[in-house]
Amino acid sequence: VVTKGKTGYSLFLNGNLQFNSFYEYRYHEALVHPGFAAFSGNAKRVLVLGGGDGLALREVEKYDSVDFIQLVDLDPEMTKVSSSLPALNELNKHAFNDPRLHVTNADAFVWLDVTQIEPFDIVIIDFPDPNNFALGKLYTTRFYNLLKSKLKPDSSVVIQTTSPLIA
């Protein structure tokens, strides 16, 4: 559900606020740019897990050194609305039109397990908080071992997490 109010647009998934356009840049800048700062050299290959709203993509696409971006998001409706709804498309700066972007709508856990792909320099993980089993598996040792197999030895990984006291 996308709403418009005094402070701009808000996106809700399953009744949970995902972002408000008035302040979302703070979250997405803080999510993406530290990964690039921590990586020594110029990142060429970036993996974004989750982030179907395109807002993390918007930040990744600011880096000219990047020549391949792989987005893996579970929900094809999320990537569809983010790339076609004018308000969201404008907010993510038409991120889905970038020729460097490759979108796969799949479960990230399964995708990591079955996909053979060249390793990544930077990974941005923008999953919802783990409030059920399906999401909880994305925060397991098995998940991170699968992820490690898709990384270069000097890769940088940034993970959205909430307080363990809350989730």
Helices and strands as residue ranges (DSSP letters): E 2-5, E 8-13, E 16-20, H 24-38, E 45-50, H 55-60, E 68-73, H 76-84, H 86-91, G 95-97, E 101-105, H 108-114, E 120-126, H 133-136, G 137-139, H 141-148, E 151-159
